[in-house]
Amino acid sequence: MPSPEPAIATQDLGKRFGALQAVAGLSLSVTRGESFALVGPDGAGKTTTIRMLCGIMDPDQGSAQVLGLDAARAAEAVKERIGYMPQRFGLYDDLTVDENIAFYADLYQVSESLRRQKVPELLGFSNLTPFRGRLAGQLSGGMRQKLGLACALIHTPELLLLDEPTCGVDPVSRREFWHILYRLLGGGMTIFVSTAYLDEAERAHRVGLMHKGRLLVADAPAAVRARFQGQLMELRLEDLAAGRRALRGHPQVQRVLARGDRLMVTVGDREQDWPGIEAALREAGLHHARALPAEPSLEDLFVQIIAQEEGPA
């Protein structure tokens, strides 16, 4: 039995703005019903990628198939079958929650019978039912994002594309937003989301790490973390700045990153390398350092890959 057609399939997709190569040779496949998180810093090419997938922007090279359609040649047909939520979703501040949803229902020519079914459902799972008469301009950032999502879902899209939907939103609202996405996944929807938050990417079925227009790796989060080279130690010590200075250039230390109240140190072998590292810390006057084994996160892997890509500073 043939495998189902992917929701997204790009081949050598590229876009240039003058001298800037925003997206370079992107080849990617996203299975129907999965969530895919595209991760990278500002300027990585995430927004340009999503705009090409939506048919808003034509590529300079390669192709993008979205739900079996060419995103550039059949842009209008693609737009009818997807939900797209850009970083700044077009809510109307002088319209209420209900009126904003009705506006987008009109744009997508949603029938009255479907509206009667969909609107209460969307308001319910986004927890916006008590606020349906409130002006959008009076909603909190998290509530605005949920309203934007409801508007993007009013026509029951097969594929949802979200461009940094939780940027600038408080942690509680971010978590609530992802709970809503999980429920959509349970209903069989495909979700493609870009984010700068690596903890959010961990929630997706697969994650792609993007840097300077290039896709560096795409796999399940656990498989991506397994690519980490070396071993990681978590150091607790009284003076992080002094600890970083003491370990900078140390022959057994591959990388040192400050994270909160600790240092994350990459070494070849924790057991063999710790005595030398401890001696260097003691020599710097740091006598109470504690080292704990740590598992690499997506952030650790991303930093390592970028350092390898860019080479010595």
C-alpha positions in Angstrom: 0.0 0.0 0.0 1.6 3.4 -1.0 2.5 5.8 1.8 0.1 8.8 2.0 1.2 12.0 0.3 3.1 14.3 2.6 1.5 17.5 3.8 4.6 19.4 2.9 7.5 18.5 0.6 10.1 21.0 -0.5 13.0 20.3 -2.9 16.0 22.6 -3.0 13.8 25.6 -2.0 15.5 28.9 -2.0 14.9 32.6 -1.7 17.3 35.6 -2.0 16.8 39.2 -1.1 19.6 41.1 -2.8 22.9 39.8 -1.4 21.1 37.9 1.4 20.3 34.3 0.8 17.4 34.0 3.2 16.6 30.3 2.5 19.2 28.1 0.8 18.5 24.7 -0.7 15.7 23.6 1.7 14.6 20.0 1.2 12.1 18.8 3.7 9.1 16.5 4.1 6.4 16.8 6.7 4.0 13.8 7.2 0.3 14.4 7.4 -0.9 14.4 11.0 2.5 15.3 12.5 3.7 18.5 14.2 7.0 19.9 12.9 8.8 22.7 14.7 11.3 24.9 12.7 13.7 26.4 15.2 16.3 29.2 14.7 17.3 32.7 15.7 16.0 35.8 14.1 17.2 36.0 10.5 17.5 32.2 10.2 14.9 32.1 7.4 11.9 30.7 9.2 9.4 33.4 8.2 10.5 33.3 4.6 10.1 29.6 4.5 6.6 29.7 5.8 5.6 32.5 3.4 6.8 30.4 0.5 4.8 27.4 1.8 1.7 29.6 2.1 2.0 30.8 -1.5 2.5 34.4 -0.3 6.0 34.5 -1.7 7.5 32.8 -4.8 10.8 30.9 -4.4 13.8 31.8 -6.6 14.7 28.2 -6.9 13.3 24.8 -6.1 9.7 23.9 -5.3 7.3 23.5 -2.5 4.4 21.0 -2.6 1.7 21.7 0.0 -1.1 19.2 0.3 -0.2 17.9 -3.1 -0.3 21.3 -4.7 2.5 23.5 -6.0 2.6 26.4 -3.5 3.7 28.9 -6.1 1.6 27.8 -9.1 -1.6 27.0 -7.2 -1.3 29.6 -4.4 -5.0 30.3 -4.2 -6.0 26.7 -4.0 -3.4 26.2 -1.2 -4.7 29.1 0.8 -8.2 27.7 0.8 -6.9 24.5 2.5 -4.4 25.9 5.0 -4.6 28.0 8.2 -1.9 30.6 8.4 -1.1 32.7 11.5 1.8 35.2 10.9 3.7 36.8 13.7 1.4 39.8 13.7 -2.0 38.3 13.0 -4.5 40.7 11.5 -7.0 41.2 14.3 -9.1 44.3 14.4 -8.8 46.0 17.7 -12.2 47.8 17.4 -14.1 44.6 16.7 -15.1 42.1 19.4 -14.0 38.5 19.7 -17.2 37.4 18.0 -16.9 40.0 15.3 -13.3 39.1 14.4 -14.2 35.5 14.0 -17.2 36.4 11.9 -15.0 38.6 9.7 -12.7 35.7 8.9 -15.6 33.3 8.4 -16.9 35.8 5.8 -13.4 35.9 4.1 -13.4 32.1 3.9 -17.1 31.9 2.9 -17.9 29.6 5.7 -21.6 28.6 5.6 -24.0 29.6 8.4 -24.6 26.0 9.4 -20.8 25.4 9.8 -20.4 28.6 11.7 -23.0 27.5 14.2 -21.0 24.3 14.8 -17.5 25.8 14.6 -17.7 29.1 16.6 -18.8 27.6 19.9 -16.2 24.8 19.5 -13.4 27.3 18.8 -14.4 29.6 21.6 -14.6 26.7 24.0 -11.2 25.1 23.4 -9.5 28.5 23.4 -11.3 29.5 26.6 -12.6 32.7 25.0 -16.3 32.0 25.5 -16.5 34.5 28.5 -14.8 37.2 26.4 -16.7 36.9 23.1 -18.1 40.5 23.6 -14.8 42.0 24.5 -12.9 44.2 22.0 -9.8 42.5 20.6 -7.8 45.6 21.6 -8.6 44.9 25.2 -7.3 41.4 25.3 -4.1 40.2 26.8 -1.3 39.0 24.6 -2.0 35.4 25.2 -5.8 35.9 24.6 -5.0 37.7 21.3 -2.9 34.8 20.1 -5.7 32.3 20.9 -8.2 34.5 19.1 -5.9 34.7 16.1 -5.7 30.9 16.2 -9.5 30.6 16.3 -9.7 32.9 13.3 -7.2 30.8 11.4 -9.2 27.6 12.1 -12.7 28.8 11.3 -12.6 27.2 7.8 -11.3 23.8 9.1 -7.9 23.8 7.4 -6.0 20.5 6.8 -2.7 22.2 7.5 -1.9 24.9 10.1 1.2 27.1 9.6 2.2 29.2 12.6 5.0 31.8 12.5 6.4 32.2 16.0 2.9 32.2 17.5 4.0 32.6 21.2 6.7 35.3 20.7 6.3 37.8 23.5 3.6 35.8 25.3 4.0 34.9 29.0 5.0 31.3 29.9 1.5 30.3 31.2 -0.2 31.5 28.0 2.5 29.7 25.9 1.7 26.4 27.7 -2.1 26.9 27.2 -1.5 27.6 23.5 0.4 24.4 23.1 -2.3 22.4 24.9 -4.7 23.7 22.2 -2.3 22.5 19.5 -2.1 19.1 21.0 -5.9 18.8 20.8 -5.8 19.8 17.1 -3.1 17.1 16.5 -5.4 14.6 18.1 -8.0 15.5 15.5 -5.6 14.7 12.7 -4.5 18.2 11.7 -0.9 18.8 10.5 0.9 21.6 12.3 4.0 23.4 11.0 5.3 26.0 13.6 8.3 28.2 13.7 9.7 29.2 17.1 12.7 30.7 18.8 11.9 28.7 21.9 13.7 25.4 22.0 11.6 24.1 24.9 8.6 24.5 22.6 10.3 22.5 19.9 10.7 19.6 22.3 6.9 19.2 22.2 6.8 18.6 18.4 7.0 15.2 16.7 10.0 16.4 14.7 12.2 19.5 14.9 14.3 21.2 12.3 17.2 23.4 13.3 17.7 26.3 10.9 20.6 28.8 10.7 21.5 31.4 8.1 18.9 30.0 5.7 20.1 26.4 5.9 18.4 23.5 7.5 21.1 21.9 9.6 19.2 18.9 10.9 15.6 17.6 11.0 14.6 14.6 13.2 12.6 13.7 16.3 13.8 15.7 19.3 15.4 12.7 21.0 17.2 11.7 17.8 18.5 15.3 17.4 19.8 15.4 21.0 21.5 12.0 20.4 23.7 13.7 17.8 25.5 15.7 20.6 29.2 15.0 20.5 31.0 14.6 23.9 29.5 14.6 27.4 27.9 17.4 29.4 28.5 18.4 33.0 26.5 20.8 35.1 28.8 22.9 37.3 27.5 24.6 40.4 30.0 27.1 41.9 30.0 30.4 43.8 31.3 32.6 41.0 30.1 31.8 37.4 32.2 34.5 35.8 35.4 33.4 37.5 34.5 29.8 36.6 34.2 30.6 32.9 37.5 32.5 32.9 39.2 29.6 34.6 37.9 27.1 32.1 38.4 29.2 28.9 41.0 27.5 26.8 41.3 24.5 29.2 42.5 21.5 27.1 39.8 19.2 28.4 36.9 21.7 28.0 35.2 21.8 24.6 32.7 24.5 25.5 31.3 26.4 28.5 27.9 28.0 28.6 26.3 29.9 31.4 22.7 28.8 32.1 20.9 30.4 35.0 22.9 29.8 38.1 25.2 27.1 36.7 27.7 26.4 34.0 27.2 23.8 31.3 30.5 22.3 30.3 31.1 20.0 27.4 33.9 17.5 27.7 35.1 14.3 26.0 34.6 12.1 29.1 33.2 13.3 32.4 34.9 10.8 34.7 38.4 11.3 33.1 38.3 15.0 32.6 36.8 16.2 35.9 40.0 15.9 38.0 41.8 18.3 35.7 38.9 20.7 35.5 38.5 20.7 39.3 42.2 21.5 39.7 41.8 24.5 37.4 38.9 25.7 39.4 40.8 25.3 42.7 43.7 27.2 41.3 41.3 30.1 40.4 40.2 30.1 44.1 36.9 28.2 43.5 37.0 25.4 46.1 33.4 24.4 46.3 32.5 23.5 42.8 30.1 20.6 42.3 29.8 18.7 39.0 26.7 16.7 38.0 26.2 14.7 34.8 23.7 16.4 32.5 21.8 15.3 29.4 22.1 17.6 26.4 19.1 19.7 25.4 18.2 20.9 21.9 19.9 24.2 22.9 23.1 22.4 23.6 23.0 20.6 20.3 22.1 23.7 18.4 25.0 25.7 19.9 27.4 22.9 19.1 26.3 22.5 15.5 26.5 26.3 14.9 30.0 26.4 16.4 31.0 23.5 14.1 29.5 25.3 11.1 31.2 28.6 11.7 34.5 27.1 12.8 37.0 28.8 15.1 36.2 32.4 16.0 
